[in-house]
Amino acid sequence: MNVRKLITASLALVTAAGLLAACGDDGGGSSGGSGGTATIQVGSQYEPQNLDNTAGGGQGVTEALNGNVYEGLFKLTDTGTVEPLLAKSNKVSDDGLTYTFTLQPDVKFHSGKALTSADVKAGIERVTADNSKSSRKSNLEVVKSIATPDDATVVVTLSSRSISFIYNLSYVWIVNSQAKDYTTTADGTGPYKLGQWKRGSTLTLTKFDGYWGTPAKNAGVVFHYFTDATALNNALLTNAVDVVTSEQSPDALAQFSNNSSYKITNGKSTTKLLLAFNDKVAPFDKVEVRQAVSRAIDDKKLLNSIWGDYGTPIGSMVPPTDPWYEDLTTVNAYDPASAKQLLARAGLPNGFSFTLDTPNYDPHPTAATFLKSELAKVGITVTINTITADQWYTKVYQKHDFTATMQEHVNDRDVVFYGNPDFYFGYDNKQVTTEINQAEQAKTADGQTALLKQANKTIAEQAASDWLYLYPQIVVASAKLSGYPVNGLNAQFFAYGIVKS
């Protein structure tokens, strides 16, 4: 969640947050220099709430720190593959329950402390802790024990097979186990160390000279935070920033598309905008009602009204980058006449009323107004309740005190959330839960894929939520820049490969 990405790294879900920051100003440092001496100025609308990806830091903490300051045993690349990082090697027992990892040698944290197996254990346990808000907490509950027989070896024993275990470890930051404050300071093993964080303005990363791997190709990075997309675009036009990580104002693209000084990329996104029902609360505890609402909304028209020619219709929680994707956009597609029939079948021939808890940042207010208009055509009255990201996290995500809401889910492979009846949208289908659990314990990727396709089809047919559209991932950069990520999977933005000519 984010706030644009709630669920991203921090919340268990939803990043609930990603509250937008106040506004960018100068920042620290100029974009002077080129090649290895350049400091890259990055424009973003996603300032972290804090610097801890297990404490509700939001999408912004992943964007700025994941892979740049903190590293994991494994890395999810910008193309979606998982590669070893701090794990030099790993072995899996024949029963699939024991993983033995050997760490890369000569790795040090920015503080100078050497990386040991105790730090890996601490990193995993921070994600699985009772107070953790990590989006992957539930996925790692399969961890039964962690042993550290020596400084370079970690042995993890699982309570059951987990075909996604290595993938899920790519979400786990390896932290200095001796650190005391993870929310305002950072001590990772990545190519950059944390510089100064001016809340509401900038966050600076500087090249770490003691990095164990391939050094960053620039001298550092300054993230500039904006709450207003126009101000962010103006910063790019005036060279105050070199690149915008995720363009949120498609109307502004024309000023860059016909200008040789800039490059626009339209990458692969994993961020879905959901109309999430509380499936445990009337009237959305009835499948027919959820199907009716889904069929009453013209998702393509909504997408076009907000993103123009960008973005993608999506008929389920699964984006095309997931191995178990299939096109389900025809399931519960736009059909107002059918929606009215379903309402009548559900005993609501005259419609009904409900409150839609709507985050106060774009594009939610605009989308909520559109939904209200669409649903009125089939007799459904919507009251829009505008709330902040913090309020959303407490009211909706934690307390489940809502009837319906809107939210962005940024992670890939997150259809598994529908296998957990205690997740905030409360979808409870025992067959689906069984299929998702069996998929996780599958011995082959093909077996996992087949089961998740089956589960996802049921989830879509029962309209557990209405997946309004898949966001575009538009990066706009100075033509002088190269080496930046274009897909932004899970809101990552690896900056170490960026070169400025």
LUMGU-904344 format. One record per residue (C-alpha): residue number from 1; residue in three letters; y, z, x. Coordinates in pm, whole numbers, plus 50000, padded with zeros to 5 digits. Example, Ala and Ser with C-alpha at 12.3 -4.5 7.8 and 13.67 -1.06 7.14 Angstrom:
REM LUMGU-904344
num;residu;Y;Z;X
1;ALA;49550;50780;51230
2;SER;49894;50714;51367
//
This chain:
REM LUMGU-904344
num;residu;Y;Z;X
1;MET;50000;50000;50000
2;ASN;50319;49937;50145
3;VAL;50569;49974;50004
4;ARG;50555;49654;50052
5;LYS;50268;49774;50162
6;LEU;50147;50083;50062
7;ILE;49818;50094;50148
8;THR;49846;49980;50487
9;ALA;49778;50205;50741
10;SER;49878;50514;50626
11;LEU;49806;50606;50293
12;ALA;49495;50578;50204
13;LEU;49613;50323;50047
14;VAL;49884;50221;49962
15;THR;50117;50275;50192
16;ALA;50283;50398;49950
17;ALA;50522;50352;50099
18;GLY;50693;50191;50320
19;LEU;51016;50309;50207
20;LEU;51279;50079;50309
21;ALA;51511;50204;50561
22;ALA;51867;50237;50543
23;CYS;52009;49954;50725
24;GLY;52018;49807;51062
25;ASP;52306;49813;51294
26;ASP;52325;49743;51651
27;GLY;52015;49861;51797
28;GLY;51967;49924;52136
29;GLY;52002;49666;52388
30;SER;52093;49307;52376
31;SER;51871;49009;52363
32;GLY;51995;48908;52701
33;GLY;51757;48790;52968
34;SER;51465;48557;52946
35;GLY;51098;48553;53037
36;GLY;50975;48889;53160
37;THR;51322;49042;53170
38;ALA;51405;48976;52805
39;THR;51416;49248;52544
40;ILE;51298;49106;52212
41;GLN;51512;49191;51910
42;VAL;51294;49211;51598
43;GLY;51431;49223;51243
44;SER;51230;49401;50976
45;GLN;51265;49556;50632
46;TYR;50993;49810;50696
47;GLU;51112;50112;50885
48;PRO;50841;50375;50936
49;GLN;50863;50694;50735
50;ASN;50725;50875;51034
51;LEU;50528;50771;51343
52;ASP;50186;50888;51229
53;ASN;49951;50639;51065
54;THR;49752;50924;50911
55;ALA;50058;51090;50757
56;GLY;50200;50830;50523
57;GLY;50407;50648;50783
58;GLY;50393;50335;50572
59;GLN;50363;49972;50667
60;GLY;50641;50005;50919
61;VAL;50447;50236;51148
62;THR;50166;49982;51171
63;GLU;50408;49699;51231
64;ALA;50589;49871;51516
65;LEU;50323;50084;51686
66;ASN;49977;49939;51619
67;GLY;49861;49755;51930
68;ASN;50202;49796;52090
69;VAL;50207;50172;52151
70;TYR;49869;50285;52019
71;GLU;49534;50116;52072
72;GLY;49188;50158;51924
73;LEU;48837;50116;52052
74;PHE;48858;49777;51884
75;LYS;49139;49543;51786
76;LEU;49186;49330;51477
77;THR;49342;49012;51612
78;ASP;49610;48809;51436
79;THR;49341;48560;51338
80;GLY;49123;48826;51177
81;THR;48851;48871;51438
82;VAL;48756;49210;51580
83;GLU;48747;49243;51959
84;PRO;48670;49533;52196
85;LEU;48978;49705;52337
86;LEU;48942;50060;52472
87;ALA;48567;50029;52424
88;LYS;48428;49858;52734
89;SER;48088;49833;52571
90;ASN;47891;49971;52279
91;LYS;47527;50005;52179
92;VAL;47380;50053;51834
93;SER;47047;50224;51770
94;ASP;46771;50032;51594
95;ASP;46822;50230;51273
96;GLY;47194;50151;51277
97;LEU;47293;50517;51267
98;THR;47400;50587;51626
99;TYR;47678;50411;51813
100;THR;47732;50478;52183
101;PHE;48065;50368;52327
102;THR;48159;50345;52695
103;LEU;48533;50360;52755
104;GLN;48742;50131;52970
105;PRO;48806;50294;53310
106;ASP;49144;50392;53453
107;VAL;49325;50405;53118
108;LYS;49617;50644;53094
109;PHE;49843;50755;52815
110;HIS;50216;50705;52856
111;SER;50244;51073;52947
112;GLY;50014;51015;53244
113;LYS;49710;51187;53098
114;ALA;49385;51000;53157
115;LEU;49197;50870;52852
116;THR;48875;51063;52786
117;SER;48611;51073;52520
118;ALA;48781;51382;52373
119;ASP;49078;51163;52281
120;VAL;48854;50919;52097
121;LYS;48694;51204;51907
122;ALA;49039;51338;51818
123;GLY;49152;50998;51697
124;ILE;48859;50954;51461
125;GLU;48883;51311;51333
126;ARG;49250;51269;51255
127;VAL;49160;50984;51019
128;THR;48882;51180;50846
129;ALA;49074;51511;50824
130;ASP;49128;51669;50483
131;ASN;49503;51606;50499
132;SER;49471;51250;50625
133;LYS;49645;50977;50429
134;SER;49480;50695;50623
135;SER;49374;50395;50422
136;ARG;49039;50400;50600
137;LYS;48962;50768;50550
138;SER;48699;50709;50283
139;ASN;48539;50430;50489
140;LEU;48485;50669;50779
141;GLU;48340;50952;50575
142;VAL;48008;50809;50687
143;VAL;48071;50969;51029
144;LYS;47830;51263;51055
145;SER;47902;51381;51409
146;ILE;48081;51281;51729
147;ALA;47946;51383;52067
148;THR;48122;51348;52404
149;PRO;47849;51386;52670
150;ASP;48095;51292;52945
151;ASP;48455;51177;52975
152;ALA;48366;50810;52947
153;THR;48105;50822;52670
154;VAL;48134;50875;52295
155;VAL;47832;50897;52067
156;VAL;47897;50865;51694
157;THR;47620;50941;51448
158;LEU;47647;50811;51092
159;SER;47494;50956;50777
160;SER;47401;50605;50660
161;ARG;47426;50249;50787
162;SER;47776;50103;50787
163;ILE;47802;49734;50861
164;SER;48182;49766;50864
165;PHE;48193;50058;51106
166;ILE;48320;49860;51405
167;TYR;48571;49680;51186
168;ASN;48693;50012;51043
169;LEU;48739;50151;51393
170;SER;49004;49887;51453
171;TYR;49222;50097;51221
172;VAL;49177;50413;51428
173;TRP;49440;50493;51687
174;ILE;49315;50674;51995
175;VAL;49561;50956;52047
176;ASN;49628;51208;52322
177;SER;49419;51499;52197
178;GLN;49664;51740;52360
179;ALA;49970;51605;52177
180;LYS;50143;51842;51933
181;ASP;50368;51617;51727
182;TYR;50253;51277;51605
183;THR;50524;51220;51344
184;THR;50833;51201;51567
185;THR;50682;51135;51910
186;ALA;50415;50897;52035
187;ASP;50181;50900;52334
188;GLY;49948;50604;52328
189;THR;49773;50380;52578
190;GLY;49940;50055;52473
191;PRO;50159;49812;52668
192;TYR;50476;49979;52541
193;LYS;50590;50339;52530
194;LEU;50817;50474;52262
195;GLY;51186;50469;52348
196;GLN;51449;50592;52106
197;TRP;51413;50598;51729
198;LYS;51748;50595;51544
199;ARG;51642;50658;51188
200;GLY;51784;50406;50951
201;SER;51871;50173;51232
202;THR;51644;50092;51526
203;LEU;51323;50180;51705
204;THR;51294;50087;52070
205;LEU;50978;50022;52272
206;THR;50988;49980;52649
207;LYS;50732;49816;52873
208;PHE;50478;50063;53014
209;ASP;50440;49994;53386
210;GLY;50116;50189;53403
211;TYR;49938;49985;53138
212;TRP;49569;49935;53210
213;GLY;49541;49586;53062
214;THR;49743;49265;53071
215;PRO;50110;49368;53091
216;ALA;50359;49279;52822
217;LYS;50534;48948;52881
218;ASN;50876;49094;52805
219;ALA;51072;49402;52905
220;GLY;51063;49567;52567
221;VAL;51122;49538;52195
222;VAL;51386;49671;51959
223;PHE;51298;49681;51590
224;HIS;51613;49656;51376
225;TYR;51571;49780;51018
226;PHE;51745;49641;50712
227;THR;51722;49720;50344
228;ASP;51900;49400;50249
229;ALA;51731;49065;50313
230;THR;52063;48882;50329
231;ALA;52192;49112;50599
232;LEU;51870;49059;50791
233;ASN;51901;48682;50770
234;ASN;52264;48703;50880
235;ALA;52149;48902;51183
236;LEU;51916;48617;51273
237;LEU;52189;48359;51223
238;THR;52422;48550;51456
239;ASN;52151;48609;51719
240;ALA;52158;48984;51663
241;VAL;51783;48956;51615
242;ASP;51540;48699;51754
243;VAL;51273;48704;51487
244;VAL;51217;48826;51130
245;THR;50865;48965;51092
246;SER;50826;48890;50723
247;GLU;51087;48692;50535
248;GLN;51149;48838;50189
249;SER;51423;48602;50076
250;PRO;51275;48254;50029
251;ASP;51602;48125;49891
252;ALA;51750;48181;50234
253;LEU;51500;47963;50416
254;ALA;51702;47645;50369
255;GLN;51958;47766;50621
256;PHE;51684;47782;50885
257;SER;51456;47494;50788
258;ASN;51709;47226;50876
259;ASN;51830;47396;51191
260;SER;51664;47313;51523
261;SER;51760;47655;51654
262;TYR;51492;47818;51438
263;LYS;51122;47792;51363
264;ILE;50956;47886;51034
265;THR;50584;47963;51010
266;ASN;50389;48024;50691
267;GLY;50090;48227;50800
268;LYS;49798;48392;50630
269;SER;49870;48699;50423
270;THR;49652;48980;50296
271;THR;49921;49138;50074
272;LYS;49855;49132;49702
273;LEU;50101;49228;49428
274;LEU;49912;49421;49163
275;LEU;49978;49522;48808
276;ALA;49751;49824;48838
277;PHE;49626;49982;48518
278;ASN;49510;50340;48496
279;ASP;49161;50241;48385
280;LYS;49085;50596;48272
281;VAL;49378;50619;48028
282;ALA;49413;50460;47684
283;PRO;49462;50183;47605
284;PHE;49365;50051;47949
285;ASP;49029;50224;47938
286;LYS;48928;49928;47718
287;VAL;48827;49611;47903
288;GLU;48962;49390;47621
289;VAL;49310;49540;47656
290;ARG;49319;49481;48030
291;GLN;49195;49126;47981
292;ALA;49458;49068;47712
293;VAL;49742;49184;47935
294;SER;49616;48971;48221
295;ARG;49596;48661;48000
296;ALA;49942;48722;47855
297;ILE;50114;48694;48194
298;ASP;50183;48356;48352
299;ASP;50116;48452;48714
300;LYS;50203;48107;48848
301;LYS;50542;48116;48679
302;LEU;50606;48463;48820
303;LEU;50511;48352;49170
304;ASN;50733;48045;49150
305;SER;51027;48245;49015
306;ILE;51014;48484;49309
307;TRP;50880;48278;49599
308;GLY;50943;47916;49502
309;ASP;50687;47698;49678
310;TYR;50552;47985;49886
311;GLY;50278;48235;49809
312;THR;49937;48181;49650
313;PRO;49787;48250;49308
314;ILE;49499;48493;49341
315;GLY;49246;48590;49079
316;SER;49108;48901;49240
317;MET;49166;49163;49509
318;VAL;49003;48943;49772
319;PRO;49235;48720;49982
320;PRO;49106;48393;50133
321;THR;49082;48555;50477
322;ASP;48806;48791;50361
323;PRO;48448;48665;50418
324;TRP;48358;48724;50051
325;TYR;48649;48529;49903
326;GLU;48596;48285;49619
327;ASP;48853;48131;49390
328;LEU;48860;48337;49069
329;THR;49200;48226;48943
330;THR;49039;48082;48630
331;VAL;48907;48425;48529
332;ASN;49136;48581;48268
333;ALA;49389;48306;48338
334;TYR;49710;48264;48138
335;ASP;49623;48217;47770
336;PRO;49853;48400;47523
337;ALA;49649;48296;47218
338;SER;49336;48444;47370
339;ALA;49532;48757;47461
340;LYS;49621;48814;47096
341;GLN;49258;48772;46993
342;LEU;49149;49027;47249
343;LEU;49409;49275;47128
344;ALA;49283;49235;46773
345;ARG;48926;49287;46893
346;ALA;49037;49605;47068
347;GLY;49187;49736;46740
348;LEU;49545;49665;46845
349;PRO;49639;49356;46638
350;ASN;50004;49460;46635
351;GLY;50019;49528;47006
352;PHE;50109;49859;47167
353;SER;50361;50022;47400
354;PHE;50328;50155;47753
355;THR;50537;50269;48046
356;LEU;50530;50070;48367
357;ASP;50607;50282;48675
358;THR;50791;50040;48901
359;PRO;50892;50092;49265
360;ASN;51265;50044;49308
361;TYR;51252;49791;49591
362;ASP;51212;49416;49575
363;PRO;51034;49232;49430
364;HIS;50906;49497;49188
365;PRO;51212;49529;48960
366;THR;51230;49152;48917
367;ALA;50858;49122;48858
368;ALA;50861;49411;48610
369;THR;51132;49244;48405
370;PHE;50927;48926;48398
371;LEU;50615;49113;48282
372;LYS;50812;49287;48010
373;SER;50929;48952;47876
374;GLU;50583;48796;47892
375;LEU;50406;49085;47721
376;ALA;50664;49102;47443
377;LYS;50542;48758;47333
378;VAL;50205;48905;47237
379;GLY;50346;49221;47079
380;ILE;50326;49456;47376
381;THR;50635;49667;47445
382;VAL;50695;49771;47804
383;THR;50924;50053;47913
384;ILE;51012;50014;48281
385;ASN;51031;50343;48468
386;THR;51191;50282;48807
387;ILE;51079;50521;49079
388;THR;51117;50557;49453
389;ALA;50832;50498;49695
390;ASP;50799;50872;49753
391;GLN;50781;50933;49378
392;TRP;50522;50659;49347
393;TYR;50305;50816;49611
394;THR;50314;51159;49448
395;LYS;50307;51061;49080
396;VAL;50079;50761;49088
397;TYR;49871;50776;49402
398;GLN;49814;51147;49433
399;LYS;49835;51281;49076
400;HIS;49722;50966;48890
401;ASP;49997;51048;48638
402;PHE;50064;50700;48508
403;THR;49955;50441;48255
404;ALA;50032;50128;48455
405;THR;50220;50055;48774
406;MET;50306;49783;49021
407;GLN;50224;49798;49387
408;GLU;50152;49593;49693
409;HIS;49822;49632;49872
410;VAL;49846;49500;50222
411;ASN;49502;49548;50372
412;ASP;49224;49298;50400
413;ARG;48872;49386;50286
414;ASP;49010;49641;50040
415;VAL;48814;49532;49731
416;VAL;48589;49824;49825
417;PHE;48851;50056;49676
418;TYR;48716;49954;49333
419;GLY;48387;50119;49424
420;ASN;48556;50458;49428
421;PRO;48619;50593;49073
422;ASP;48853;50854;49221
423;PHE;49088;50596;49365
424;TYR;49424;50593;49192
425;PHE;49351;50311;48949
426;GLY;49033;50486;48834
427;TYR;48806;50185;48788
428;ASP;48458;50322;48718
429;ASN;48171;50077;48696
430;LYS;47845;50217;48827
431;GLN;47699;49872;48894
432;VAL;47999;49777;49103
433;THR;47993;50107;49291
434;THR;47625;50055;49367
435;GLU;47679;49698;49487
436;ILE;47967;49799;49712
437;ASN;47768;50087;49859
438;GLN;47468;49860;49914
439;ALA;47692;49601;50076
440;GLU;47813;49858;50327
441;GLN;47455;49942;50416
442;ALA;47344;49579;50440
443;LYS;47166;49474;50758
444;THR;47329;49131;50773
445;ALA;47675;48989;50713
446;ASP;47527;48742;50465
447;GLY;47375;49026;50265
448;GLN;47706;49213;50266
449;THR;47895;48902;50159
450;ALA;47661;48823;49871
451;LEU;47687;49174;49726
452;LEU;48065;49192;49758
453;LYS;48105;48852;49593
454;GLN;47899;48976;49304
455;ALA;48096;49300;49275
456;ASN;48429;49123;49300
457;LYS;48338;48881;49023
458;THR;48260;49170;48789
459;ILE;48583;49346;48885
460;ALA;48781;49030;48809
461;GLU;48603;48959;48481
462;GLN;48672;49313;48362
463;ALA;49036;49284;48473
464;ALA;49025;49614;48658
465;SER;49379;49522;48762
466;ASP;49591;49211;48726
467;TRP;49633;49054;49070
468;LEU;49964;48879;49019
469;TYR;49981;48679;49342
470;LEU;49922;48678;49716
471;TYR;50241;48714;49917
472;PRO;50337;48448;50168
473;GLN;50368;48556;50531
474;ILE;50679;48382;50650
475;VAL;50805;48444;51001
476;VAL;51143;48300;51102
477;ALA;51226;48303;51471
478;SER;51467;48165;51724
479;ALA;51339;47839;51870
480;LYS;51363;48010;52209
481;LEU;51078;48245;52118
482;SER;50705;48187;52159
483;GLY;50394;48400;52155
484;TYR;50465;48601;51840
485;PRO;50205;48668;51568
486;VAL;50232;48458;51255
487;ASN;49976;48606;51019
488;GLY;50069;48971;51012
489;LEU;49726;49082;50891
490;ASN;49748;49441;50771
491;ALA;50118;49433;50866
492;GLN;50049;49421;51239
493;PHE;50309;49265;51469
494;PHE;50188;49245;51827
495;ALA;50499;49201;52041
496;TYR;50353;49202;52390
497;GLY;50289;48828;52404
498;ILE;50641;48725;52304
499;VAL;50836;48520;52556
500;LYS;51200;48423;52532
501;SER;51307;48112;52721
//
